[in-house]
Amino acid sequence: REVISGMEEDADEGFSKEDEERVKDRLRALGYLD
């Protein structure tokens, strides 16, 4: 949870779409997203 919160904070600081997709893919692979 702490790591995910950190990612969300980074998103507010100009997180690029490419990075966002990479994070989503990683979370999905880890089972956080369906």
PDB file of N, CA, C and O in Angstrom:
ATOM      1  N   ARG A   1       0.837  -1.206   0.000  1.00  0.00           N
ATOM      2  CA  ARG A   1       0.000   0.000   0.000  1.00  0.00           C
ATOM      3  C   ARG A   1       0.872   1.256   0.000  1.00  0.00           C
ATOM      4  O   ARG A   1       0.568   2.228  -0.692  1.00  0.00           O
ATOM      5  N   GLU A   2       1.950   1.231   0.774  1.00  0.00           N
ATOM      6  CA  GLU A   2       2.821   2.406   0.844  1.00  0.00           C
ATOM      7  C   GLU A   2       3.425   2.714  -0.523  1.00  0.00           C
ATOM      8  O   GLU A   2       3.522   3.873  -0.928  1.00  0.00           O
ATOM      9  N   VAL A   3       3.828   1.655  -1.228  1.00  0.00           N
ATOM     10  CA  VAL A   3       4.433   1.842  -2.547  1.00  0.00           C
ATOM     11  C   VAL A   3       3.426   2.441  -3.521  1.00  0.00           C
ATOM     12  O   VAL A   3       3.753   3.344  -4.291  1.00  0.00           O
ATOM     13  N   ILE A   4       2.195   1.925  -3.479  1.00  0.00           N
ATOM     14  CA  ILE A   4       1.162   2.425  -4.382  1.00  0.00           C
ATOM     15  C   ILE A   4       0.874   3.896  -4.083  1.00  0.00           C
ATOM     16  O   ILE A   4       0.696   4.687  -5.009  1.00  0.00           O
ATOM     17  N   SER A   5       0.826   4.268  -2.812  1.00  0.00           N
ATOM     18  CA  SER A   5       0.580   5.656  -2.436  1.00  0.00           C
ATOM     19  C   SER A   5       1.686   6.542  -2.991  1.00  0.00           C
ATOM     20  O   SER A   5       1.419   7.648  -3.460  1.00  0.00           O
ATOM     21  N   GLY A   6       2.913   6.066  -2.943  1.00  0.00           N
ATOM     22  CA  GLY A   6       4.039   6.819  -3.473  1.00  0.00           C
ATOM     23  C   GLY A   6       3.881   7.035  -4.966  1.00  0.00           C
ATOM     24  O   GLY A   6       4.191   8.110  -5.480  1.00  0.00           O
ATOM     25  N   MET A   7       3.396   6.011  -5.664  1.00  0.00           N
ATOM     26  CA  MET A   7       3.184   6.137  -7.101  1.00  0.00           C
ATOM     27  C   MET A   7       2.138   7.197  -7.393  1.00  0.00           C
ATOM     28  O   MET A   7       2.288   7.983  -8.329  1.00  0.00           O
ATOM     29  N   GLU A   8       1.080   7.222  -6.597  1.00  0.00           N
ATOM     30  CA  GLU A   8       0.017   8.192  -6.806  1.00  0.00           C
ATOM     31  C   GLU A   8       0.533   9.609  -6.582  1.00  0.00           C
ATOM     32  O   GLU A   8       0.131  10.538  -7.282  1.00  0.00           O
ATOM     33  N   GLU A   9       1.424   9.773  -5.605  1.00  0.00           N
ATOM     34  CA  GLU A   9       1.993  11.095  -5.352  1.00  0.00           C
ATOM     35  C   GLU A   9       2.831  11.531  -6.547  1.00  0.00           C
ATOM     36  O   GLU A   9       2.785  12.693  -6.949  1.00  0.00           O
ATOM     37  N   ASP A  10       3.602  10.595  -7.120  1.00  0.00           N
ATOM     38  CA  ASP A  10       4.415  10.913  -8.282  1.00  0.00           C
ATOM     39  C   ASP A  10       3.522  11.326  -9.454  1.00  0.00           C
ATOM     40  O   ASP A  10       3.897  12.181 -10.256  1.00  0.00           O
ATOM     41  N   ALA A  11       2.351  10.717  -9.546  1.00  0.00           N
ATOM     42  CA  ALA A  11       1.439  11.014 -10.647  1.00  0.00           C
ATOM     43  C   ALA A  11       1.042  12.487 -10.625  1.00  0.00           C
ATOM     44  O   ALA A  11       0.833  13.090 -11.678  1.00  0.00           O
ATOM     45  N   ASP A  12       0.939  13.061  -9.448  1.00  0.00           N
ATOM     46  CA  ASP A  12       0.565  14.465  -9.331  1.00  0.00           C
ATOM     47  C   ASP A  12       1.693  15.382  -9.798  1.00  0.00           C
ATOM     48  O   ASP A  12       1.477  16.569 -10.046  1.00  0.00           O
ATOM     49  N   GLU A  13       2.888  14.826  -9.914  1.00  0.00           N
ATOM     50  CA  GLU A  13       4.046  15.642 -10.291  1.00  0.00           C
ATOM     51  C   GLU A  13       4.424  15.446 -11.756  1.00  0.00           C
ATOM     52  O   GLU A  13       5.607  15.397 -12.094  1.00  0.00           O
ATOM     53  N   GLY A  14       3.421  15.333 -12.626  1.00  0.00           N
ATOM     54  CA  GLY A  14       3.720  15.210 -14.042  1.00  0.00           C
ATOM     55  C   GLY A  14       4.113  13.807 -14.445  1.00  0.00           C
ATOM     56  O   GLY A  14       5.003  13.627 -15.276  1.00  0.00           O
ATOM     57  N   PHE A  15       3.465  12.815 -13.870  1.00  0.00           N
ATOM     58  CA  PHE A  15       3.711  11.423 -14.236  1.00  0.00           C
ATOM     59  C   PHE A  15       3.267  11.234 -15.683  1.00  0.00           C
ATOM     60  O   PHE A  15       2.122  11.533 -16.020  1.00  0.00           O
ATOM     61  N   SER A  16       4.143  10.748 -16.528  1.00  0.00           N
ATOM     62  CA  SER A  16       3.789  10.602 -17.937  1.00  0.00           C
ATOM     63  C   SER A  16       2.837   9.435 -18.159  1.00  0.00           C
ATOM     64  O   SER A  16       2.797   8.492 -17.369  1.00  0.00           O
ATOM     65  N   LYS A  17       2.072   9.510 -19.245  1.00  0.00           N
ATOM     66  CA  LYS A  17       1.124   8.443 -19.571  1.00  0.00           C
ATOM     67  C   LYS A  17       1.864   7.120 -19.733  1.00  0.00           C
ATOM     68  O   LYS A  17       1.374   6.066 -19.329  1.00  0.00           O
ATOM     69  N   GLU A  18       3.030   7.193 -20.321  1.00  0.00           N
ATOM     70  CA  GLU A  18       3.803   5.966 -20.552  1.00  0.00           C
ATOM     71  C   GLU A  18       4.153   5.300 -19.227  1.00  0.00           C
ATOM     72  O   GLU A  18       4.026   4.085 -19.078  1.00  0.00           O
ATOM     73  N   ASP A  19       4.595   6.112 -18.268  1.00  0.00           N
ATOM     74  CA  ASP A  19       4.922   5.569 -16.942  1.00  0.00           C
ATOM     75  C   ASP A  19       3.664   5.038 -16.271  1.00  0.00           C
ATOM     76  O   ASP A  19       3.699   3.997 -15.614  1.00  0.00           O
ATOM     77  N   GLU A  20       2.563   5.744 -16.433  1.00  0.00           N
ATOM     78  CA  GLU A  20       1.308   5.324 -15.809  1.00  0.00           C
ATOM     79  C   GLU A  20       0.887   3.953 -16.327  1.00  0.00           C
ATOM     80  O   GLU A  20       0.485   3.087 -15.550  1.00  0.00           O
ATOM     81  N   GLU A  21       0.981   3.757 -17.646  1.00  0.00           N
ATOM     82  CA  GLU A  21       0.614   2.464 -18.228  1.00  0.00           C
ATOM     83  C   GLU A  21       1.539   1.374 -17.713  1.00  0.00           C
ATOM     84  O   GLU A  21       1.093   0.259 -17.441  1.00  0.00           O
ATOM     85  N   ARG A  22       2.823   1.685 -17.576  1.00  0.00           N
ATOM     86  CA  ARG A  22       3.791   0.699 -17.097  1.00  0.00           C
ATOM     87  C   ARG A  22       3.449   0.298 -15.663  1.00  0.00           C
ATOM     88  O   ARG A  22       3.519  -0.878 -15.306  1.00  0.00           O
ATOM     89  N   VAL A  23       3.081   1.281 -14.848  1.00  0.00           N
ATOM     90  CA  VAL A  23       2.710   0.997 -13.455  1.00  0.00           C
ATOM     91  C   VAL A  23       1.450   0.144 -13.414  1.00  0.00           C
ATOM     92  O   VAL A  23       1.373  -0.822 -12.655  1.00  0.00           O
ATOM     93  N   LYS A  24       0.466   0.500 -14.229  1.00  0.00           N
ATOM     94  CA  LYS A  24      -0.783  -0.268 -14.251  1.00  0.00           C
ATOM     95  C   LYS A  24      -0.522  -1.707 -14.665  1.00  0.00           C
ATOM     96  O   LYS A  24      -1.078  -2.637 -14.081  1.00  0.00           O
ATOM     97  N   ASP A  25       0.325  -1.890 -15.673  1.00  0.00           N
ATOM     98  CA  ASP A  25       0.636  -3.249 -16.118  1.00  0.00           C
ATOM     99  C   ASP A  25       1.297  -4.031 -14.997  1.00  0.00           C
ATOM    100  O   ASP A  25       1.004  -5.210 -14.799  1.00  0.00           O
ATOM    101  N   ARG A  26       2.185  -3.377 -14.265  1.00  0.00           N
ATOM    102  CA  ARG A  26       2.887  -4.054 -13.167  1.00  0.00           C
ATOM    103  C   ARG A  26       1.911  -4.406 -12.053  1.00  0.00           C
ATOM    104  O   ARG A  26       1.958  -5.515 -11.521  1.00  0.00           O
ATOM    105  N   LEU A  27       1.032  -3.483 -11.693  1.00  0.00           N
ATOM    106  CA  LEU A  27       0.049  -3.753 -10.638  1.00  0.00           C
ATOM    107  C   LEU A  27      -0.888  -4.874 -11.059  1.00  0.00           C
ATOM    108  O   LEU A  27      -1.246  -5.731 -10.251  1.00  0.00           O
ATOM    109  N   ARG A  28      -1.285  -4.863 -12.331  1.00  0.00           N
ATOM    110  CA  ARG A  28      -2.174  -5.911 -12.831  1.00  0.00           C
ATOM    111  C   ARG A  28      -1.467  -7.263 -12.744  1.00  0.00           C
ATOM    112  O   ARG A  28      -2.077  -8.263 -12.363  1.00  0.00           O
ATOM    113  N   ALA A  29      -0.193  -7.292 -13.094  1.00  0.00           N
ATOM    114  CA  ALA A  29       0.581  -8.533 -13.045  1.00  0.00           C
ATOM    115  C   ALA A  29       0.706  -9.036 -11.610  1.00  0.00           C
ATOM    116  O   ALA A  29       0.735 -10.241 -11.365  1.00  0.00           O
ATOM    117  N   LEU A  30       0.779  -8.104 -10.673  1.00  0.00           N
ATOM    118  CA  LEU A  30       0.911  -8.477  -9.262  1.00  0.00           C
ATOM    119  C   LEU A  30      -0.435  -8.830  -8.644  1.00  0.00           C
ATOM    120  O   LEU A  30      -0.492  -9.319  -7.516  1.00  0.00           O
ATOM    121  N   GLY A  31      -1.520  -8.585  -9.378  1.00  0.00           N
ATOM    122  CA  GLY A  31      -2.841  -8.965  -8.895  1.00  0.00           C
ATOM    123  C   GLY A  31      -3.584  -7.848  -8.178  1.00  0.00           C
ATOM    124  O   GLY A  31      -4.608  -8.093  -7.539  1.00  0.00           O
ATOM    125  N   TYR A  32      -3.067  -6.602  -8.281  1.00  0.00           N
ATOM    126  CA  TYR A  32      -3.759  -5.494  -7.615  1.00  0.00           C
ATOM    127  C   TYR A  32      -4.976  -5.048  -8.416  1.00  0.00           C
ATOM    128  O   TYR A  32      -5.977  -4.608  -7.851  1.00  0.00           O
ATOM    129  N   LEU A  33      -4.879  -5.166  -9.749  1.00  0.00           N
ATOM    130  CA  LEU A  33      -5.985  -4.746 -10.601  1.00  0.00           C
ATOM    131  C   LEU A  33      -6.573  -5.953 -11.312  1.00  0.00           C
ATOM    132  O   LEU A  33      -5.863  -6.913 -11.611  1.00  0.00           O
ATOM    133  N   ASP A  34      -7.877  -5.900 -11.583  1.00  0.00           N
ATOM    134  CA  ASP A  34      -8.514  -7.003 -12.307  1.00  0.00           C
ATOM    135  C   ASP A  34      -8.535  -6.702 -13.803  1.00  0.00           C
ATOM    136  O   ASP A  34      -9.031  -7.510 -14.588  1.00  0.00           O
TER     137      ASP A  34
END
